[in-house]
Amino acid sequence: MTVHSDQPFNAEPPRAALVGATLTPLDAFYSRNHGPVPEGDAASWRLVVDGLVETPLALSLDDLRARFPEATETATLQCAGNRREGLVAVRDIPGEAPWGPTATATATWTGVRLADVLAAAGVVDGATDVEFLGADLSDEPQPPDVFGGSVPLRKAGMPEVLLAWAMNDEPLPPIHGAPLRVVVPGYIGARSVKWVQRVRVADAPSPNFFQASTYRLLPADAEVTRAPGEGVALGLVAVNSDFLSPDDGSSHPAGPLTVTGYAFAGGDRTVARVDVSTDGGTSWSQADLEEQVSPWAWRHWSSTVDLPRGETELLARAWDSSAALQPERPEQVWNPKGYVNNSWARLRLHGT
């Protein structure tokens, strides 16, 4: 893993660790945290469901298992800062980790549907949003506060949104949110709050620092003040793609060469096409797309290119089911916090 910080622990795998793996092995799943992994006793842990509900709840893991039907979804999570290093190359972004292209991963999640839990609590009229609060304490806000965020009530009520206790048929590891985490398919990873201990139904988006003051898209000329409400709150993941193999900067015999990668589109959109170019975008060829294992998962792709001698830059771009296309250059999407770099993927190779 490339470790961007030890405390809190933030790390991503090498590209090669994701090659050919529709489901990401747990030891290769990226880790994004804003505070230390909380220490807690699963036996005494309770999920509090309150706010604009008729019947507030306090549920143990056993309660969740006993009261609600088990549900499983395969979903990709992607950090809002994925591929930030490409924006840092345009202009420095102080204070933000230079994430590469692998702050994204896919797992099969098992737990219960959030919609079932909300139905048991009884959402009252006037509710618009559902807030999630974790147990991880961060010193980024002042005074320090737990990590949190929210999604619109209409998304929270969708069957794909889970309160999960397992990933890839294994117990949820502590680093990934045990005993329970939220999984919000199609949204930035920050909305899938780990170590969740409270679900609050509200009539406005969460006032938590990580919803109101960070994870917001600012104009390129804006000053980063972290004042609540600045910019646009991030939610749905924009269509994105990148190369997974071979390694950037590697050398290969000139001639046919297979390159692979991933593509992902958030919301209820899916990846419709991936194009690859070896001549700077003058011409493109369509890559072969692997099967879409879930509406909420990435698609791996591959393409055989004719690698010339010397230095070559390969390009890749994805289209989603709404006909949205990745923008060409990172300069076009640069922003002072380095979010949403979904510009064309670039891979430098040397033909021998």
Legacy VTK file of the C-alpha trace (Angstrom):
# vtk DataFile Version 3.0
C-alpha trace
ASCII
DATASET POLYDATA
POINTS 352 float
0.000 0.000 0.000
1.022 3.584 -0.594
0.532 5.170 2.835
-0.386 8.847 2.638
-0.561 9.220 6.425
-0.105 6.914 9.414
-2.423 8.723 11.830
-5.084 8.906 10.689
-4.368 5.948 8.442
-4.851 6.730 4.765
-3.550 4.353 2.113
-4.214 2.968 -1.358
-2.944 -0.157 -3.143
-0.700 -0.344 -6.199
-2.574 -0.469 -9.484
-1.559 -4.099 -10.002
-3.486 -5.151 -6.882
-6.776 -4.308 -8.608
-6.066 -5.970 -11.961
-8.617 -8.637 -12.807
-10.397 -8.344 -9.468
-14.046 -7.395 -9.803
-14.218 -7.684 -6.002
-11.312 -6.020 -4.226
-9.460 -8.194 -1.696
-9.774 -6.762 1.785
-6.030 -6.207 2.093
-6.074 -4.146 -1.118
-9.140 -2.038 -0.269
-8.193 1.617 0.081
-8.511 3.204 3.524
-9.688 6.801 4.035
-9.953 8.108 7.595
-10.141 11.464 9.355
-9.259 10.231 12.853
-7.956 7.193 14.685
-9.841 3.927 14.360
-12.204 4.006 17.361
-11.928 1.336 20.002
-15.249 -0.084 21.076
-16.988 -3.145 22.394
-19.316 -4.700 19.812
-21.394 -6.245 22.600
-22.243 -2.871 24.118
-22.477 -0.984 20.806
-25.880 0.417 19.889
-27.190 2.156 16.794
-29.385 5.096 17.756
-32.062 6.092 15.236
-33.735 9.366 16.117
-34.672 12.826 14.888
-37.866 13.212 12.879
-39.183 9.732 13.629
-42.220 8.449 15.453
-40.351 5.811 17.455
-36.663 6.385 18.291
-34.656 3.157 18.301
-31.527 1.822 19.988
-30.475 -1.345 18.219
-27.725 -3.858 18.921
-26.205 -5.977 16.161
-28.348 -8.871 17.372
-31.423 -6.641 17.130
-30.588 -5.727 13.551
-30.075 -9.364 12.599
-33.273 -10.503 14.324
-35.661 -7.703 13.316
-34.755 -7.068 9.688
-34.141 -9.258 6.623
-30.525 -9.619 5.578
-29.560 -7.840 2.366
-26.510 -7.906 0.099
-25.267 -5.458 -2.535
-22.114 -5.332 -4.624
-21.015 -1.710 -4.780
-17.980 0.377 -5.618
-16.805 3.045 -3.200
-14.656 5.868 -4.499
-12.989 8.629 -2.511
-13.823 12.143 -3.664
-10.048 12.755 -3.788
-9.346 9.808 -6.077
-6.730 10.767 -8.741
-5.918 14.018 -6.910
-2.240 13.621 -7.853
-3.228 14.620 -11.383
-4.571 17.937 -10.083
-1.534 18.472 -7.846
0.597 18.227 -10.989
-1.317 21.219 -12.373
-1.053 23.338 -9.229
-0.181 22.544 -5.631
-3.013 21.622 -3.256
-1.621 22.118 0.266
-2.906 19.984 3.106
-4.540 17.326 0.932
-3.221 13.795 0.326
-2.024 13.194 -3.260
-4.262 10.201 -3.910
-3.507 8.195 -7.026
-6.051 6.272 -9.115
-6.710 3.478 -6.624
-8.696 5.258 -3.921
-11.554 3.204 -5.277
-12.589 -0.390 -4.647
-15.514 -2.784 -4.866
-16.951 -5.226 -2.348
-20.027 -7.313 -1.731
-21.613 -5.787 1.359
-23.946 -7.630 3.725
-26.215 -6.172 6.387
-29.733 -4.753 6.463
-31.452 -2.149 4.343
-31.485 1.312 5.877
-34.994 1.717 4.462
-36.254 -1.136 6.648
-34.782 0.444 9.773
-36.250 3.841 8.902
-39.652 2.233 8.320
-39.492 0.671 11.784
-38.754 4.084 13.296
-41.468 5.782 11.261
-40.271 8.870 9.375
-42.542 11.855 9.995
-43.719 14.482 7.514
-41.252 17.244 6.730
-38.142 15.059 6.787
-35.772 15.606 3.862
-32.374 14.190 4.865
-30.772 11.361 6.821
-27.611 12.063 8.780
-24.993 9.457 9.755
-22.574 9.993 12.638
-19.594 7.751 13.288
-17.605 7.012 16.409
-14.292 8.252 14.964
-13.186 11.545 16.498
-11.325 13.942 14.214
-9.287 16.987 15.150
-9.852 18.639 11.753
-12.891 20.540 13.022
-12.408 22.829 15.985
-13.416 21.776 18.517
-12.808 18.134 17.530
-15.915 16.247 16.435
-16.953 12.874 15.062
-17.056 12.230 11.339
-20.476 12.506 9.761
-22.513 13.341 6.707
-25.942 12.962 5.186
-27.826 11.956 2.065
-31.279 12.973 0.875
-34.129 10.951 2.375
-35.117 9.726 -1.103
-31.678 8.084 -1.468
-31.679 6.724 2.084
-34.951 4.978 1.301
-33.584 3.145 -1.735
-33.072 -0.632 -1.341
-29.377 -0.503 -2.239
-28.414 1.594 0.823
-27.202 -0.722 3.590
-26.114 -0.815 7.187
-23.368 -3.390 6.657
-21.531 -5.722 9.026
-19.695 -7.805 6.407
-17.738 -7.301 3.197
-16.828 -10.032 0.700
-18.479 -12.584 3.000
-16.082 -11.791 5.843
-16.756 -9.845 9.045
-16.246 -6.135 8.533
-12.650 -5.335 9.597
-12.144 -2.557 12.167
-10.279 -0.399 9.620
-13.320 -0.535 7.347
-15.892 0.364 9.973
-16.701 -2.561 12.272
-19.047 -3.240 13.892
-21.322 -1.425 11.406
-20.947 1.010 8.545
-23.211 2.717 6.060
-22.898 1.829 2.369
-24.407 4.398 -0.006
-23.856 3.091 -3.555
-23.294 5.730 -6.214
-22.228 8.440 -3.757
-18.726 9.565 -2.785
-17.123 7.309 -0.186
-17.424 9.979 2.505
-21.184 9.408 2.679
-20.660 5.718 3.534
-19.876 6.570 7.143
-17.852 3.982 9.054
-18.320 3.003 12.710
-21.811 4.440 12.465
-23.451 4.954 15.852
-26.294 7.336 15.048
-28.798 7.752 12.229
-30.721 11.006 12.518
-33.655 11.933 10.312
-33.736 15.690 9.719
-35.283 18.485 7.669
-31.951 19.740 6.320
-28.541 18.348 5.314
-26.164 17.448 8.134
-24.444 20.382 9.873
-21.466 18.096 10.565
-18.138 19.670 9.586
-17.488 17.023 6.950
-20.782 17.757 5.207
-21.101 21.485 5.742
-17.481 22.615 5.439
-15.484 19.942 3.602
-16.257 17.569 0.752
-17.497 20.575 -1.165
-16.493 21.592 -4.669
-15.105 25.129 -4.793
-14.445 27.309 -7.857
-10.846 27.301 -9.073
-10.286 30.867 -7.882
-11.894 30.395 -4.451
-10.062 30.707 -1.152
-10.325 27.675 1.106
-11.844 28.969 4.347
-13.894 25.905 5.355
-16.792 28.170 6.208
-20.076 26.225 6.272
-21.991 26.205 3.029
-19.246 27.260 0.629
-19.230 25.602 -2.778
-21.315 22.612 -3.807
-21.757 19.602 -1.522
-20.391 16.488 -3.191
-22.740 13.573 -3.654
-22.999 11.497 -6.814
-19.724 10.211 -8.258
-18.860 11.636 -11.692
-17.981 9.202 -14.492
-14.304 8.291 -14.163
-11.717 5.781 -15.356
-8.024 4.988 -15.186
-5.422 2.436 -16.203
-4.497 -0.487 -13.967
-1.851 -2.249 -16.060
0.861 -2.020 -17.145
2.607 0.300 -14.717
2.995 3.954 -15.588
6.461 4.623 -16.978
7.197 0.967 -17.764
9.007 -0.352 -20.863
7.680 -3.016 -23.261
8.594 -4.473 -26.642
7.059 -2.454 -29.451
3.997 -4.104 -30.971
0.741 -5.500 -29.576
0.269 -4.763 -25.865
-2.775 -5.341 -23.677
-3.687 -2.538 -21.303
-6.374 -2.780 -18.629
-8.258 -0.433 -16.368
-11.497 0.354 -14.551
-14.372 2.737 -15.139
-17.134 3.833 -12.787
-20.178 6.073 -12.906
-22.109 7.122 -9.808
-25.766 7.652 -9.123
-27.910 5.198 -11.046
-25.730 5.619 -14.156
-23.582 2.825 -15.556
-20.472 2.776 -17.739
-21.516 2.497 -21.384
-18.184 2.722 -23.213
-14.447 3.184 -22.735
-12.187 4.523 -25.498
-8.392 4.243 -25.726
-6.033 6.367 -27.831
-2.320 6.050 -28.646
-2.037 9.231 -30.735
-3.016 12.006 -28.354
-6.738 11.671 -28.959
-6.702 12.023 -32.763
-8.198 8.553 -33.060
-9.839 6.217 -30.567
-10.629 2.522 -30.313
-13.269 0.997 -28.075
-12.038 -1.132 -25.193
-13.606 -4.455 -24.279
-15.824 -4.098 -21.215
-16.193 -6.839 -18.638
-19.634 -7.789 -17.375
-21.390 -5.343 -15.080
-21.809 -7.446 -11.924
-24.076 -4.888 -10.269
-25.705 -1.571 -11.228
-23.601 -0.050 -8.431
-20.226 -1.492 -9.408
-17.349 -0.484 -11.657
-16.538 -2.167 -14.951
-13.067 -3.420 -15.727
-11.917 -3.015 -19.316
-9.057 -4.092 -21.589
-7.671 -3.065 -24.948
-4.845 -4.315 -27.164
-2.867 -1.399 -28.604
-0.006 -1.238 -31.089
2.792 0.247 -28.986
5.303 2.169 -31.123
8.983 2.530 -30.323
9.946 5.366 -28.055
7.826 7.316 -25.597
4.050 7.097 -25.925
1.225 8.493 -23.821
-1.930 6.390 -23.878
-5.263 8.013 -23.129
-8.495 6.510 -21.841
-11.920 8.068 -21.438
-15.269 6.664 -20.302
-18.852 7.446 -21.259
-21.752 6.715 -18.948
-25.340 5.719 -19.649
-26.456 9.366 -19.677
-23.895 10.047 -22.486
-21.688 12.034 -20.113
-17.997 11.968 -21.062
-14.891 12.560 -18.975
-13.399 16.023 -19.565
-10.110 16.123 -21.437
-7.593 17.784 -19.151
-7.021 18.145 -15.397
-6.649 21.898 -15.839
-10.339 21.992 -16.725
-11.424 20.465 -13.406
-8.739 21.797 -11.035
-10.145 23.055 -7.753
-8.417 24.161 -4.532
-9.330 20.995 -2.599
-8.520 18.552 -5.361
-11.836 16.776 -5.655
-13.444 15.050 -8.648
-10.488 14.669 -10.983
-12.268 12.746 -13.707
-10.168 14.021 -16.602
-8.909 11.575 -19.212
-6.616 8.910 -17.822
-3.006 9.028 -19.033
-0.394 6.256 -19.106
3.214 6.830 -20.190
4.934 3.828 -21.776
8.257 3.221 -23.527
8.387 0.946 -26.556
11.696 -0.871 -27.117
LINES 1 353
352 0 1 2 3 4 5 6 7 8 9 10 11 12 13 14 15 16 17 18 19 20 21 22 23 24 25 26 27 28 29 30 31 32 33 34 35 36 37 38 39 40 41 42 43 44 45 46 47 48 49 50 51 52 53 54 55 56 57 58 59 60 61 62 63 64 65 66 67 68 69 70 71 72 73 74 75 76 77 78 79 80 81 82 83 84 85 86 87 88 89 90 91 92 93 94 95 96 97 98 99 100 101 102 103 104 105 106 107 108 109 110 111 112 113 114 115 116 117 118 119 120 121 122 123 124 125 126 127 128 129 130 131 132 133 134 135 136 137 138 139 140 141 142 143 144 145 146 147 148 149 150 151 152 153 154 155 156 157 158 159 160 161 162 163 164 165 166 167 168 169 170 171 172 173 174 175 176 177 178 179 180 181 182 183 184 185 186 187 188 189 190 191 192 193 194 195 196 197 198 199 200 201 202 203 204 205 206 207 208 209 210 211 212 213 214 215 216 217 218 219 220 221 222 223 224 225 226 227 228 229 230 231 232 233 234 235 236 237 238 239 240 241 242 243 244 245 246 247 248 249 250 251 252 253 254 255 256 257 258 259 260 261 262 263 264 265 266 267 268 269 270 271 272 273 274 275 276 277 278 279 280 281 282 283 284 285 286 287 288 289 290 291 292 293 294 295 296 297 298 299 300 301 302 303 304 305 306 307 308 309 310 311 312 313 314 315 316 317 318 319 320 321 322 323 324 325 326 327 328 329 330 331 332 333 334 335 336 337 338 339 340 341 342 343 344 345 346 347 348 349 350 351
